[in-house]
């Protein structure tokens, strides 16, 4: 599906972005703000050497902050400094972590009191945002077994997290 915009989409307002960045920093992930001139997997966001790099002027969907932070969070601490670019490109073993990231970002949105649609917005997730929202709000937690295996939460306690970062 293609979308045509009559004008350039507007960047996300600071009031929506700042609380998400504060959360990501509070849990111990590095966030840097910079002008990103290169193409990025998600508008206005880049993972670089274990940090989340944000270009506010290009960020379209604040929930993408939580998704990208989730990639860093579910990566073992020793490997986190090497994470960058498109996480799964040339790393097929990382494909399964995408399910853990879905659950992690849902838990983060829940923790922050945000509706699931903030993370699972209609312009992402290959057209499956409604299905993801329905699944998570219906208690079908895709990726939860991985988060439990990683020691981040329990099956009974989810979406409350025991820890936000994998050790």
Buried (B, 14 or more C-beta within 10 A) or exposed (E): EEEEEEEEEEBBEEEBBEBBBEBBEEBEBBBEEEEBEEEBBBBBBBBBEBBBBBBBEBBBBBBBBBBBBBBBBBBEEEEBEEBEBBBBEEEEEBEEBBBBBBBBBBBBBBBBEBEBBBBBBEEBBEEEBEEBBEBBBEEEBBBBEBBBEBEBBEEEEBBEBEBBBBE
